[in-house]
Amino acid sequence: MRHRDGEGTETARAAARRPLNLIGEFIGKKLVVLESSGAPLRGISGKIVDETKHTFLVETVRGEKRIPKIPCVFEIGGRKIAGEEIAFRAEDRPRKIGKKIRE
């Protein structure tokens, strides 16, 4: 659960916990494209079967779709995540996001 102050911004405590949610593995999780600059991508949903630095490969009811991370906003495993926050190779994510936490 994310706590917010009266003005709708995240509290420092909630913001500090957020990056830890991005370190884990995404393959096998459900993905929904919530926002995208390209209208055809909005609403695509399915299971993540592969991930590269810039894309997800998603198994949908109509076959596999390669979806760019940037400029999309996703719901992955029940969490809203901007593509810019996860534009790393899966094996680099723990190190790069961990570095942001320490800064």
Protein Blocks (a to p, Z undefined) as FASTA:
>chain_A
ZZddfkopacfklmmmmmmmmmmcfehpacddfbdfblklgopacddfbdcfkbccdddf
kbccdddfblcdcdeehiacdfklmmccfklmmmmmmmmmmZZ
